[in-house]
Every structure is written in C-alpha cells, then in structure tokens.
Amino acid sequence: MTTLLFISRVHDPAPWVAAFRRLDPELRVRIWPDTGPVEAVDAVLAWTPPPGFLASLPNLRLISSFGAGIEHVLGDATLPPSVPVTRIVEERLTRGMSEYVALHVLRHHRKLGLIEANQRAGIWKWLPPADTPRTTVGVMGLGAMGAAAAVQVAQLGFPVLGWSATPKALPGVESFVGEDQRDEFLRLCNILVCLLPLTPATRGILNRSTLGRLPEGAYVINAGRGGHLVEADLLALLDSGHLAGATLDVFAQEPPPPDHPFWRHPKVLMTPHNAADSLPQTVAPQIVDNIRRAMSGQPLINLVDRTRGY
Ligand code: GLV
C-alpha cells in the first residue's frame, strides 16, 4: 500500500483526505505530525514542512507542493537531493491569478481606492478617466500564472510588457529578458505586477533601486511571495510620493504583525494570500497521478528543476 503524508499547518486535511479517497481508495493518507513509521512514507504533500523533516523519511519517492510556489520546500538545505519535487499547475489556480491581476490593475487604473476614500469622507470629486492605451502594465515572471495574467491584461487593452529569464512569445505581450533588459522594462511600467518564483536570484528584487526606476506615480502589485519585496523600501517610495499605491497579497510575515504600517497605510491594499487558491477537487487528481507515476518510475508532471528553483 502506498502512503501519502499530508503536511500543512494551514490546510484543513478533511476535504483533501476525502478527495484522495475518491480518487484512489487504496492510497493511505496520514496527517502530519501523526507520521507513523517513517519508512512507510512514499510521498508527501507539503506546505512549509518543518526544516530537516523530509530528510528523515528514508523511502520518499515524491514531494509535492500544495501550490505553485515551491520555495517553502527547496529552502530546506537538508532536502534529499534525489527526491523529485513537483508543484501545482492547474487551470483554476491560473484563472484565479489572472482574475486577481486584472482586478487590481483596473482598480489602480480607475483610482478606485481614492474614489472609495473620497466617498467615506463625503467628497464628490470628479477624477479624469485614465487612458488605457497609455497605461503600461509590466509583468515580472511569465510562468503559467504570469503568462495567463499578462495575456488577460493585454486583452483589456493595456500595453503589456513581460520580463522573464528566457524570451516568451505571448499574444499582446512585449518580451524583456534577463538582467540586461530589466531597467529598460521597469522604466516603462505604470503598473508593475510581480509573479516571479522566489529563488535566491529573485529574493528582494522589489527594492528601492528597482522600484525607484518605475515612472513617477506607478503602482505595484505583488502576488508572488513576500520575500520578493523589501517592505521598508516600498513604504519609503510610497511615502515620498514616487509610487502611488500597492496591492500586496503576500508578506514577509503572514499575517503581518498588528503594528505593521501596511495595515493602515492609505496607499496599500492588503489581501490575505488569497489571489489564487488550490482546491482539493481540482488539485488532488494531479497529485494522485504523480504518486502513481513516481511509484512506477514514469516521468512526473510539473516537475521542478531544483537547480533553477521552479
Ligand atoms: C500559493 O501561494 C501557491 O504557491 O500556489
């Protein structure tokens, strides 16, 4: 019998166990920390597993992330090098992210935050409608979610630029590549969206220097990872007036501590890491498929390149 160990402090195991049972009644699912004999664990489904723990499972054949991001697993220096790591790429997750990006691009573009604040203050103030063809949206990271979000925003009529490690051909999206073209890309973005994977190369990539290259009055949307953003640098640029606003779905600490300036900052909209979510019924099938593949030595789907980090 194959055993899957479920490791998460934030996901309710019940619907996942039910989904696995429906898909494969033979699969034994254990819920961490009730691991049972460590030798019996064949696969794990993990979200921020305790560092060092995965190395204690001697017969592990597969590590799957709960989501698209995998840095919460790869950051563990003791991770056994030979165990394959997979992540989730899935239509609902991708669509959810495109929806989130479109929503917040339009919110900034139409100055909805300001209009709402004016209403609360009893102010009727006509604001000139923004000019869509003159508002450039830049998307950093063109993986499954970044690519879909960029195409979606282009379909709304915005000029869209994409920045990625390798060239990408996407309809309506001008491709900028690598360090060499980063400054040129940033200089053009009125609204910057970060959907990069978090790797040693992208940690802290949204900082005073990079965000300072955005045009005056630009907006930032971070739905990648909290580790991409140097929060104090963003605050300094918002407070100096260089940046007009930010939407943040991810944070250095989640939730941010109660005294964090983001909570009450008039130019910051915080969302509770819910830009896109993984549902058991849509995600469990690819995990069960990958467990079968791992146990029979077949190629895995959504396999992570561990040296690249995504
Ligand atoms: C969520 O943040 C994910 O990695 O899918």
Residues whose N, C-alpha, C, O or C-beta is under 5 A from the ligand:
A	BS01	GLV	G67 A68 G69 A276
